[in-house]
Amino acid sequence: MTTANAVPRVAGDHRVLGLNHVAYRCRDASETARFYRDVLGMPLAHVIVQDRVPSTQEFAPHCHLFFEMADGSWVAFFDIADETEVEQETNPDWAQHLAMEVATLGVLEARKKSLEDHGVSVLGPVDHGFITSIYFRDPSGHRLEFACRTHGPDELHSFAAAAADELTNWDARKASHLG
């Protein structure tokens, strides 16, 4: 008997484990850090400053901040160098997405194959240095990501230790970019 909530079973356990991160735009990385870290009490877990979007290679200097929740999942933000306000009309396609976690790189590959078998266009895998991801769209056009953690516990500690300095460097870079 099939029900609306029935989940098709495939070899192995390929279920989505939970939230990896959800990503949004922000107008100022430091302002966002002060709010999420100091007001909400979420540790600043990782900061990545890049000139290009890893998944699309679009030139868009940005700072990507991650704040950790108690269950190990993250909320993330993009501060784009040449923008000081977040306007949804100009929100880059890659900045806002829902990332769901899978257990292994093998599961990530199986998910990619399954999506492609269903006619879904998939971008990736993309190695971000701490997670590896694939990107795709739901029927309404929302960008989704499956992510597999590829870091160890010691790396998480080093990311968190470097996050404040990365944020300071980003602030200086953005200020000079806006000139």
C-alpha positions, -999 to +999 in steps of 0.1 A: +000+000+000+013+034-009+006+065+011+014+102+005+041+100+032+057+068+019+094+073+012+109+052-016+136+029-003+169+025-021+199+003-013+215+017+019+203+045+041+202+076+019+179+097+041+186+134+046+202+136+081+191+171+089+199+207+083+235+214+074+229+251+069+205+277+056+221+307+039+208+342+036+222+376+026+233+402+051+243+438+046+273+438+070+292+408+082+304+423+115+269+436+123+255+402+116+282+386+137+275+409+167+238+400+165+240+362+161+271+358+183+265+384+210+227+387+211+216+352+201+246+334+217+255+314+185+292+309+181+309+322+150+320+289+136+336+297+103+343+326+079+352+322+043+363+351+022+363+345-016+364+364-049+344+338-068+313+317-060+326+281-058+296+266-074+292+289-104+326+306-106+308+340-108+331+369-098+314+382-066+338+390-037+320+380-006+323+369+030+304+337+040+298+335+078+286+304+096+270+304+131+267+271+149+235+258+166+235+234+195+228+204+172+259+212+150+239+227+122+245+262+110+229+294+098+250+312+073+252+346+057+267+362+026+281+397+028+287+408-008+315+434-012+297+459-035+264+459-017+255+476+016+218+468+016+200+435+011+174+439-017+156+408-027+153+420-063+191+420-066+197+390-044+222+368-062+208+335-072+235+315-052+233+334-019+200+321-006+195+284-003+187+255+020+215+230+026+206+195+039+232+172+053+239+137+041+261+111+059+289+103+034+304+113+000+290+080-013+255+091-003+261+125-019+270+107-052+240+085-049+218+115-044+233+132-074+226+101-096+190+098-083+183+135-090+198+132-125+178+100-130+147+121-122+156+147-148+169+173-123+200+193-133+227+190-107+257+213-102+287+197-085+301+181-065+318+212-052+346+208-026+344+237-002+373+225+019+351+216+049+320+202+031+314+189-003+281+198-019+258+194-049+233+220-059+199+217-076+165+234-078+131+223-065+101+227-089+095+262-077+130+272-085+144+273-049+181+265-048+188+234-026+220+218-016+230+184-003+262+187+018+285+162+033+309+172+061+345+165+051+363+180+081+374+166+114+367+180+149+401+196+151+394+215+119+362+229+133+382+243+163+407+259+139+379+274+118+364+290+149+398+302+161+404+320+128+369+333+123+373+366+141+405+375+122+389+366+089+360+388+097+383+417+106+402+412+073+369+411+054+357+444+070+389+461+058+386+447+023+349+456+019+356+492+032+384+496+006+361+481-021+333+506-014+360+532-012 
